[in-house]
Amino acid sequence: METTVIQLTEERYRENLTQAALLGAHEALRLAGLPVREYYTRAEMQRRHGRGKIDRLISDGRLTPHRLENDDNTMSRVVYSETEFLSQII
């Protein structure tokens, strides 16, 4: 079995652990049935992660905006956990 070594700075390692903890907490709250937002607008994600990064992920097909069925708002919505994950691996 081949071992892969990934070099990370201590700062990047801490950022990755923090993001993993946030994603885990978000998913645990959702599974517990507590009211947690699962969808954010494209504009909210662009403010959080940067417009260029979100637009690039969408144009590359790595992130798919979803429209909610029972939503009167015609704005595209983006799945929170998918966005968080992809924004951290770029």
Backbone as JSON, one array per atom type, in Angstrom:
{
  "sequence": "METTVIQLTEERYRENLTQAALLGAHEALRLAGLPVREYYTRAEMQRRHGRGKIDRLISDGRLTPHRLENDDNTMSRVVYSETEFLSQII",
  "N": [[0.84, -1.17, 0.0], [0.62, 2.14, -0.93], [1.83, 5.11, 0.55], [0.65, 8.38, 0.93], [1.95, 11.57, 1.3], [1.1, 14.67, 2.57], [2.03, 17.94, 2.65], [1.4, 20.37, 5.02], [1.01, 23.63, 6.28], [1.13, 24.74, 9.69], [-0.85, 26.61, 10.19], [-2.66, 26.23, 8.05], [-3.4, 23.61, 8.6], [-4.76, 23.94, 11.04], [-6.89, 25.54, 10.11], [-8.17, 23.71, 8.41], [-8.97, 21.74, 10.28], [-10.72, 23.28, 11.84], [-12.71, 23.93, 9.94], [-13.64, 21.34, 9.39], [-14.71, 20.66, 11.87], [-16.77, 22.57, 12.05], [-18.4, 21.79, 9.89], [-19.1, 19.21, 10.75], [-20.49, 19.83, 13.11], [-22.62, 21.3, 12.08], [-23.92, 19.33, 10.54], [-24.56, 17.49, 12.57], [-26.39, 18.97, 14.12], [-28.41, 19.27, 12.23], [-29.18, 16.58, 11.83], [-30.15, 16.05, 14.35], [-32.52, 17.28, 14.29], [-32.81, 19.95, 14.78], [-33.5, 23.39, 14.02], [-31.72, 24.33, 11.36], [-30.21, 26.22, 8.9], [-30.0, 24.99, 5.66], [-29.61, 25.83, 3.13], [-28.22, 28.46, 1.24], [-28.23, 31.66, -0.36], [-26.78, 32.41, -3.57], [-25.52, 34.89, -3.51], [-25.03, 35.22, -0.76], [-23.15, 33.17, -0.34], [-21.15, 34.06, -2.02], [-20.36, 36.4, -0.73], [-19.33, 35.27, 1.57], [-17.26, 33.55, 0.72], [-16.05, 34.7, -1.46], [-16.63, 36.14, -4.58], [-15.42, 35.41, -7.04], [-14.38, 32.82, -6.53], [-16.7, 31.25, -5.97], [-18.16, 31.62, -8.36], [-16.32, 30.48, -10.15], [-16.28, 27.8, -9.26], [-18.89, 27.07, -9.89], [-18.93, 27.47, -12.7], [-17.02, 25.6, -13.44], [-18.37, 23.32, -12.95], [-18.19, 22.09, -10.53], [-19.71, 22.84, -8.47], [-23.11, 22.96, -7.95], [-25.8, 25.05, -8.41], [-28.92, 24.96, -6.76], [-32.44, 24.95, -7.19], [-35.07, 25.46, -4.99], [-38.02, 23.55, -4.48], [-40.49, 24.37, -3.19], [-40.26, 27.12, -3.04], [-40.87, 30.48, -3.26], [-39.15, 32.41, -4.05], [-37.13, 33.24, -6.76], [-34.43, 33.09, -6.91], [-31.31, 31.42, -7.33], [-30.24, 28.76, -5.24], [-27.67, 27.55, -3.09], [-26.21, 24.59, -1.93], [-25.19, 24.46, 1.39], [-23.22, 22.78, 2.8], [-21.86, 21.55, 0.68], [-20.74, 23.73, -0.6], [-19.08, 24.77, 1.44], [-17.27, 22.65, 1.77], [-16.05, 22.44, -0.82], [-14.93, 24.97, -1.07], [-12.82, 24.88, 0.65], [-10.99, 23.09, -0.36], [-9.71, 24.15, -2.47]],
  "CA": [[0.0, 0.0, 0.0], [1.42, 3.35, -1.06], [1.47, 6.18, 1.48], [0.73, 9.72, 0.37], [2.28, 12.58, 2.3], [0.67, 16.01, 2.18], [2.66, 18.95, 3.48], [0.52, 21.46, 5.4], [1.51, 24.52, 7.32], [0.34, 24.62, 10.91], [-2.02, 27.47, 10.04], [-3.61, 25.55, 7.14], [-3.88, 22.44, 9.33], [-5.77, 24.44, 11.97], [-8.05, 25.96, 9.32], [-8.85, 22.49, 7.97], [-9.63, 21.14, 11.44], [-11.83, 24.15, 12.2], [-13.77, 23.74, 8.96], [-14.2, 20.0, 9.58], [-15.54, 20.72, 13.07], [-17.97, 23.32, 11.72], [-19.25, 20.94, 9.06], [-19.63, 18.14, 11.6], [-21.48, 20.41, 14.02], [-23.79, 21.64, 11.26], [-24.6, 18.08, 10.19], [-25.12, 16.92, 13.79], [-27.59, 19.74, 14.45], [-29.44, 18.92, 11.25], [-29.65, 15.22, 12.12], [-30.88, 16.09, 15.62], [-33.81, 17.88, 14.03], [-32.84, 21.35, 15.16], [-33.63, 24.25, 12.83], [-30.45, 24.81, 10.83], [-30.33, 26.52, 7.48], [-29.21, 24.12, 4.8], [-29.41, 26.49, 1.85], [-27.87, 29.88, 1.25], [-28.26, 32.2, -1.71], [-25.48, 32.55, -4.22], [-24.93, 36.13, -3.02], [-24.51, 34.97, 0.59], [-21.93, 32.36, -0.46], [-20.11, 34.9, -2.63], [-19.84, 37.28, 0.33], [-18.59, 34.45, 2.53], [-16.07, 32.88, 0.14], [-15.51, 35.45, -2.59], [-17.41, 35.96, -5.8], [-14.66, 34.69, -8.05], [-14.26, 31.41, -6.18], [-17.99, 30.6, -6.15], [-18.46, 31.61, -9.8], [-15.42, 29.51, -10.79], [-16.76, 26.46, -8.91], [-20.11, 26.82, -10.66], [-18.61, 27.33, -14.12], [-16.26, 24.35, -13.61], [-19.26, 22.19, -12.7], [-17.87, 21.48, -9.24], [-20.74, 23.27, -7.55], [-24.35, 23.1, -8.7], [-26.86, 25.78, -7.74], [-30.18, 24.21, -6.72], [-33.67, 25.69, -6.92], [-35.93, 24.75, -4.05], [-39.34, 23.37, -5.09], [-41.53, 25.16, -2.54], [-39.67, 28.42, -2.78], [-41.4, 31.53, -4.12], [-38.02, 33.19, -4.51], [-36.58, 32.62, -7.98], [-32.96, 33.11, -6.87], [-30.68, 30.11, -7.17], [-29.75, 28.48, -3.9], [-26.5, 26.68, -3.12], [-26.15, 23.76, -0.73], [-24.19, 24.97, 2.32], [-22.1, 21.89, 3.08], [-21.11, 21.35, -0.56], [-19.96, 24.95, -0.81], [-18.03, 24.83, 2.46], [-16.25, 21.65, 1.46], [-15.31, 22.77, -2.02], [-14.15, 26.2, -0.9], [-11.63, 24.59, 1.46], [-10.03, 22.22, -1.05], [-9.13, 24.87, -3.62]],
  "C": [[0.89, 1.24, 0.0], [0.9, 4.42, -0.1], [1.66, 7.52, 0.79], [0.98, 10.71, 1.5], [1.87, 13.94, 1.76], [1.29, 16.99, 3.17], [1.67, 20.07, 3.75], [1.23, 22.34, 6.41], [0.63, 24.34, 8.55], [-0.94, 25.44, 10.81], [-3.08, 26.8, 9.17], [-4.21, 24.32, 7.82], [-4.98, 22.85, 10.32], [-7.03, 24.87, 11.25], [-8.85, 24.75, 8.87], [-9.6, 21.83, 9.12], [-10.84, 21.96, 11.87], [-12.99, 23.96, 11.24], [-14.42, 22.36, 9.11], [-15.12, 19.98, 10.8], [-16.85, 21.47, 12.81], [-18.93, 22.49, 10.87], [-19.88, 19.82, 9.87], [-20.71, 18.65, 12.54], [-22.76, 20.74, 13.26], [-24.59, 20.39, 10.95], [-25.23, 17.44, 11.42], [-26.39, 17.66, 14.21], [-28.74, 19.41, 13.5], [-30.03, 17.55, 11.53], [-30.45, 15.16, 13.42], [-32.25, 16.75, 15.47], [-33.92, 19.33, 14.46], [-32.89, 22.23, 13.91], [-32.29, 24.86, 12.43], [-30.66, 25.08, 9.35], [-29.43, 25.59, 6.68], [-28.88, 24.79, 3.47], [-29.12, 27.96, 2.05], [-27.94, 30.38, -0.18], [-26.84, 32.29, -2.26], [-24.77, 33.8, -3.69], [-24.34, 35.96, -1.62], [-23.21, 34.18, 0.53], [-20.81, 33.16, -1.08], [-19.53, 35.86, -1.6], [-18.96, 36.5, 1.29], [-17.26, 33.95, 1.98], [-15.43, 33.64, -1.01], [-16.25, 35.12, -3.87], [-16.68, 35.12, -6.84], [-14.59, 33.2, -7.78], [-15.57, 30.67, -6.42], [-18.35, 30.53, -7.63], [-17.6, 30.6, -10.54], [-15.89, 28.08, -10.51], [-18.0, 26.1, -9.72], [-19.79, 26.61, -12.13], [-17.81, 26.06, -14.42], [-17.13, 23.11, -13.41], [-19.01, 21.5, -11.38], [-18.87, 21.86, -8.17], [-21.99, 23.55, -8.37], [-25.36, 23.9, -7.9], [-28.16, 24.98, -7.84], [-31.34, 25.16, -6.49], [-34.53, 24.84, -6.01], [-37.35, 24.7, -4.61], [-40.41, 24.27, -4.49], [-41.05, 26.55, -2.19], [-40.22, 29.44, -3.77], [-40.29, 32.37, -4.72], [-37.39, 32.5, -5.71], [-35.06, 32.6, -7.99], [-32.44, 31.69, -6.72], [-30.19, 29.96, -5.74], [-28.6, 27.48, -4.02], [-26.47, 25.89, -1.82], [-24.95, 24.17, 0.11], [-22.99, 24.03, 2.46], [-21.24, 21.63, 1.84], [-20.21, 22.55, -0.81], [-18.81, 25.03, 0.17], [-16.91, 23.86, 2.11], [-15.4, 22.06, 0.27], [-14.45, 24.02, -1.84], [-12.86, 25.94, -0.13], [-10.59, 23.75, 0.71], [-9.36, 22.9, -2.22], [-7.93, 25.67, -3.17]]
}
